[in-house]
Structures are given as C-alpha cells and as structure tokens.
C-alpha cells in the first residue's frame, strides 16, 4: 500500500477524481483510493473500511495538511510504484509542478536480471536474454536451481540477481540505455534455462550465439542514446513525434509512403505466406 500526496488537492471534484482513476486503471490498477482533506472534514470512499484512526495515521505519515489530497494504490510493490509514477507525472504536468528551467540527470543502475511472470508461472528476462549479471551475483544463478522458494518470493535467488544494465534519464525522459553482455557460453545457457529454454531448444533457437561464445568473446558493453528524445527535450516538445521527420499516425501508418499497404496474392505465394484474417479485417 503506497500513496502520493498532492498539495492543495483537497478540493478535487468528482470529475477530476474519475479522470485520475481512469489513468490508474489504464496502467493496471483495479481502482484508486483517495482521502481529500478539508476544513469541513475529510472525505474518502474507504473511510468506512479503515476508520478514522487509520485514516489519521495515513495522513500523518504522508505529512498531509488541511486542503491536501492523498491518492492510494494497493497492489504488488513494483506494480504499485509504476502506477503511482504515472499518476505523479500526470499531476506534475496538470498542475505545472515541474521546473522546466532545471536539467535533472539520473543514472539508473542495478536493474533486476529477472522478473517473475505470475500469469505464466515462470521467470522472464527483465531487459533481454544476454544481460550479464553482476560478478558478485553469479552465485545466485546456481543457487536458484536448487532453491525451494516460489518465484513469487522476493528472496528467491533469481529475484535478487542484478544485471549490469544502466539507463540515463534527464527530466524524466530515458535518453540512453546500455549494459554489459554475457560473453561465456555456460552462463548464457544457464540464463536460457532459467527462462524455460532447455539446452535442445537453446541450440535450435540460439545455436549461432552459443557457438560464437564457445570460440571466445571478450567482455563487452555498449551504450546508445535516443537522438529523437534528446531533441524533444532540447526543443521543449511534449512528444518525440514533433521532432521526427516522418512520424507514424496513431494507427502506425506512414503517411509519406502509404505504408502499410495491401499485399496481393502473388506476393504472398512468393514468400510462402498465408493470411488468416478475421471477418472485420478482410474489409
């Protein structure tokens, strides 16, 4: 359970609350709880469930004052923080809380190497399948195979393994990203095994990579910046679409060259493809 405080938000209207709730739901929330503090008394749809005492503790913990609003999300930790992050960005823009004259730089490091997918009950790569673990976390890779802990447990060795991955963020925009890649075949195979890809499938899918690593590859890392995002920041644009020469439409269409266009049967036959379209897609 986490929340975000909006100074002066205690006078929020029903329409404004509904708008925030829609944003929260669009980012995966089941709903949005809130406490609006006013001189006439606090208003909250959850007050009947938590009571005055818990409500007062929440407001005190958030250092809320009369006239403020506390918006609350309750879910898995990472999901909760992600949803609140999007609400924070919206509120900052809506109330002009961002000082656009200041350049804030941030390096994001020590990303988790794996993410547990609760729907499929397996581990996924947080970034990609070739991210190198921290040297001091290599033992966690082997420990995970013998662990009796469920993947949902944050203490599972694979949940604690970190990737040598790094992002550069400026004023909330991810400007550049990079990382160190795996350069040893045995480590790459272990990572693939963790992702549910056994040795046979690994050879079929990534044999070219495993063979190359077998012959030897030096430790290597890379870093790349997004020029379009940097230009958007420099020009004060709200979207990279404003600085891209030929941006796609909301439907991913290129107006310059009319792509994507229809494919005739001869082209499909040449490529050995068959389209399986739904009725509404055939029109």
N, C-alpha and C positions, 0 to 999 in steps of 0.2 A: 504494500500500500504506500503510494507516494503521491505528492501533490505539488502544485505550483501556485505561488501567490501572485495575485495581480493587485497592485496598489491602486486604490480608488475604484476597484471593480465591483464594490458592493451595490452599486445602483444598476447593475446589468439587468436588461429587460429579458422577458421570456424569449423574444426573437433572437437576441444575442446568445443566450444560453443554448437555444436549439441549434444555432449555427456552429457553436463550439462543439456541441455533442455530435453533429454530423461529421465534423473534421476528425474527432476522436474515433468515430465508427469507421470512417474511411481508412484509418490507419490501424484497424484491427481491434478497437475497443468494443466491449459489449455495451458500454454506455459511459456516461460522465457524471460523477457525483460532485456536488458543489456546496459550499457554505458562503452565503452572502451576509456580510456583517454590516449592520446599520444601527443608527441611534435608536430606532424604534424596536430593535430586536433582530436577532439573526434568523435568516430564512434558509432552509435546507430540506430537500426531499428525504434525506437519510436520517434526519433528526429523530424520527420516531423509532428508528432501529438502534441508533448508537447512544441516544440520551444526551442530556445537557453536559454531564461531566466529561464524557469522551470528546464531545464537540469542543468544549473549552480547552481540553488538553491539545487537541489537534491545532486549534487556532493559536494557542500559546507556543507550540513547537514551531509553527510557521512564522511566528512573530507578527501575526496579523493584528491590525488595529481597526477601529471602527471605520467603516467605509471601504474596507478591503474585501477581496473575494479569494477563496481558496478552492481550486479545482483538483479533484482527486481521481486517480486511476488505481484499480486493484487488479493485478494480473501477475504473470511471471515477471521476474525482475527486469530482464532485458526488454521484454515487450512493453512493460510499463514505462520504462525510461524512454524508449523510442517514441511512444505515443505522446508523452509529456514534452518531448523535444520538439515534435511537430506543433503542438499547441503553443509552446514557448515562441517558436518562430512566427506563428500567426499573430499572437498577441503583440510581439515586438513590432511587427510591421503595422498592425491595425492601430496601435496607439503611438506610433512613431517613437519608440523607445530606443532605437538604435542610433548611435552617434556615427553618422556616415563620414565624418571628417577624420576618424581614427582607423588605423590599419592594425588589426589584431592577427598575429601569426600564431599558429599552433601546430606542433608536431604530435601526431597520434601514433603511438608505438605499442608493442606488446599485445598485439591482437591475439585472440584465441585461435589456435590452429584448427580446432574442430568445433562444430556446432551440432547439438543433438536434435534430430528431427523427431518430435514426439508423434507425428502422424504416421510416419513410415517406420518408426522404432529403430532408427539407425543413425550413425554419425555421418555428417556431411562436412565437406571442406568449407571453412569459413570464408576463404578467399578463392584459392584454387588448389589443385591437387599436387602442385610442385613447390609449395611454400616450405622453406626449410625451418625446422623447429630451432628454438634457442638451444645452444650446446648443453646448457645445464638442465634442459628439459628432455633430453634424449632418453633418459632412463624411464621417463613417464610413458614413452611409446611402448616399451617392452612390458612395463607393469600393467598397462591397460589390458593386455591379452589375458592376464591371469586374474584380473580384478573381478570380485563378486558383486561389486556395486552396480546398480542400474544406471543406464546412461543419463537418466534424469537427475541423478545425484551430482551436485556441483563438485563433490570431492572425488569423482571418478578421475583417474589419472589422465585420461584423454581430454577431460574438460579443463584440466589445469595446464595442459601443454600450450605454449605460446609460439606464435610464428614470428620469424624475423621479417616483419612487414611494417611499412610506415607510410603514413599519409601526411601531406602538408595542407593545412586548412587556413584560409585567410578570410576573415569576416564571415565565417560560417560556410564558406564555399570550399569544397575539396578541389584544390588546384593541381595537386600532383600526387602520384602514388607509386610505390615500388616495393621491392623486397629482395631477399636472397633466395635463390632457387636450390632445390635438392640436387646434389651432384654425385650421389652414391646409389648404386642400383639396389642394394639390400634395404636401405632406408626408404627408397621410393616404393619398393614392393610392400613394405610394412604399412606405409600410408595408404596404399591402394587396398590392402587387406582390411584396414580399419574402415574404409569406405564401402566395404561389402564386395570388393572386386577380388576374387581369388586369383591364384597365380596363372591358371589357364586363361581366364578372361583377360587378365592383365597383359599376357603375351599377345593375345589376339587384338586387343584394343591399343596397347601402347608398346608393342614389341620394338618398334623403331627407337623409342626413347630409352627403354631398358637396355637395348643393345648398345646404344651410344654411351650410356652411363657405364656400362661394363668395360668399355675400352678406356674410360677415364675422362673426367671433366673437372677442370679446376673450380674451386669455389667462385661463384659468380653472382652478381646482383645487378639490379637495374632500377631506373627511376625515370618516370615520364610525366611531363606537365601537360595540362589541357590548355592549349592556346586560346580556344574559344571562351573558356571560363575566365581566364586571366583578362582577356579583352572586355568581357562583360563587366568585370569589376572595375577596370580602368575607366570605362565609359559610363559607369553608373547605371547599367542596364539591368532590368529585372529578370531577363531570361537570355540564355545563350542564343536563342532564335534571332534576337535583334542584332547579333554580330556575325551570324553565319551567312555566307553569300547566298546559298540556296537552301533555306530550311524546309523541312518537310511539314506538311499540314498535320492537324490533329489525327488524321486517319492514315498517317505515314505515307502520303502521296507526295511525289516530287512534281511540282507544277512546271518546272523548267523543261523536263523531258517527258512528262506524262507517265512516269513510272509509279507503280507497276501497271503494265498493260496486259491485255488479254493474250493468252497463248493458244495458238491454233494446234490442231491435232497432229500435224506433220512434225512440229517441234517436239511435242510430247513423245511421239513414236521414235524420233531420232535419239532422244535421251532415255528411252525405256521407262517413261513415267506414266502413271495413270492417276487422274484426279478423282477423288471421292468427295464430291460436294453435296452439301445439304440442299434441300429444295430452294431455300431463300438465297443461297449463294450462287445458284445457277442462273439467276435472272441478270 
